[in-house]
Each structure stands twice: as structure tokens, then as C-alpha cells.
Amino acid sequence: MSIKTLGAASAELLAIREGLNTAWERGIRFLELETDAQALTCMIQNPHFYMDHQLFNIINDVSQLLKREWQVTVLHVKRSANKIAHDLAEIGRGMTDDDILFHFYPPPGLTHSYTKELANSISMMDENQSPS
């Protein structure tokens, strides 16, 4: 499937929208959404500030998805800490236009990176929840 985009921001917003739709359809009600684009984090959390933006329709779609009855935590992460997203994007760039690929578990070759990032995320959550 090939979708024409305006650039990296529109591509990421479309991917976020499709990911949220897929998670909702699969009954996932607790989700962590990570992006390395701080501007996108701001846009989807404050869509009313971007009503005249050329990507407003997608921004608003994502914002409306986040308002459903589920818990989605939107996090900005450093690009260097988001290796899984980078590796998945590499897989996507290597696909042909007609390929559609769903991963419900980490793809082969990403399992080590995934478990490492998961351990780091759990560690950070534990640090944030421990009393000071």
C-alpha cells in the first residue's frame, strides 16, 4: 500500500492514526505511544492550535482517537532511544508498494532491541513511581 505524504510529519501522523485504529480494533485499551517528534506530540495533544495547519485533518483524527475510552499515554522520546521505530521504518522502506505487513510480535532481528527498550521503559516507570 502506498500513501502519498507531505513529508515525515504526515507519514508519522498517518502511521500513528493507523496504529491507534489497529490497537482499538484489537481491543487494546492500555497503550503507550512513543514519538521522537516533539512537534507532533504537541499537535495531537492540542489540536485546536493547529486548525489552519495543512495536516489538521490527520491531527484531529488522531486527537479524536485519543479521546476514546482507553488509556493512551503519549510520550516524546529521543530519537536515539527509539531504535525500534527506526528499525521498523527501515523495514517499511524496503517494502514494495503493494506489501501490507502486520507485526503482533517483534519482527525477527528486533527482539533483542525490543526487550532492551521494554526493560528501560519499565525501569523508568519504576523510578517515576517510587517515593522521593
SVG drawing of the C-alpha trace seen along z (x, -y; Angstrom):
<svg xmlns="http://www.w3.org/2000/svg" viewBox="-15 -29 36 43">
<polyline fill="none" stroke="black" stroke-width="0.4" points="0.0,0.0 1.4,-3.4 0.2,-6.6 1.4,-9.9 2.5,-12.1 3.7,-15.7 6.8,-14.6 8.0,-13.0 5.3,-14.6 2.4,-13.5 3.9,-10.0 4.3,-9.7 0.8,-11.1 -0.7,-8.6 1.3,-5.8 0.1,-6.9 -3.5,-7.0 -3.4,-3.6 -1.6,-2.2 -4.2,-3.6 -7.0,-2.3 -5.5,1.2 -4.9,1.2 -8.6,0.2 -9.9,2.8 -7.8,5.5 -9.3,4.5 -6.1,3.0 -7.2,0.4 -3.9,-0.5 -1.3,-1.8 1.9,-3.7 2.5,-5.9 6.1,-7.0 7.2,-9.5 10.6,-11.3 8.8,-14.3 8.1,-16.8 6.0,-19.0 3.7,-16.0 3.2,-15.3 2.2,-19.0 -0.1,-18.9 -2.0,-15.8 -2.5,-16.9 -3.5,-20.5 -5.2,-20.2 -7.2,-23.4 -4.0,-25.4 -3.5,-23.8 -6.8,-24.3 -5.2,-26.1 -2.4,-23.6 -2.3,-21.7 -2.2,-18.4 -5.1,-19.4 -7.5,-16.7 -5.0,-14.0 -4.0,-15.8 -7.7,-15.9 -8.3,-12.3 -5.5,-11.2 -6.8,-13.6 -10.3,-12.1 -8.9,-8.6 -7.1,-9.5 -10.4,-10.7 -11.9,-7.2 -12.5,-5.2 -9.0,-3.9 -5.7,-4.9 -3.1,-6.1 0.0,-7.7 1.7,-9.9 5.4,-10.1 8.2,-12.1 11.4,-10.1 14.8,-11.0 15.4,-9.7 18.4,-7.8 16.2,-6.0 13.7,-5.0 15.6,-2.3 12.6,-0.1 10.7,-2.8 13.8,-3.4 14.2,0.3 10.5,0.7 10.8,-2.3 13.7,-0.6 11.6,2.5 8.8,0.3 11.2,-1.5 12.3,1.9 8.7,3.0 7.1,2.7 4.0,0.5 1.6,3.4 3.0,5.0 1.0,4.9 2.7,6.4 1.3,6.7 3.5,7.5 1.9,8.6 5.3,9.6 8.6,8.0 9.9,9.0 12.9,11.3 16.0,9.4 14.3,6.8 13.6,9.0 16.8,8.0 16.2,4.3 12.6,4.6 13.3,6.4 16.1,3.9 13.8,0.9 11.0,2.6 13.3,3.1 14.4,-0.5 10.8,-1.7 9.9,0.5 12.9,-0.8 11.9,-4.4 8.3,-3.8 9.6,-2.2 11.8,-5.3 8.9,-7.7 6.6,-5.8 9.0,-5.3 8.5,-7.9 11.2,-10.5"/>
</svg>
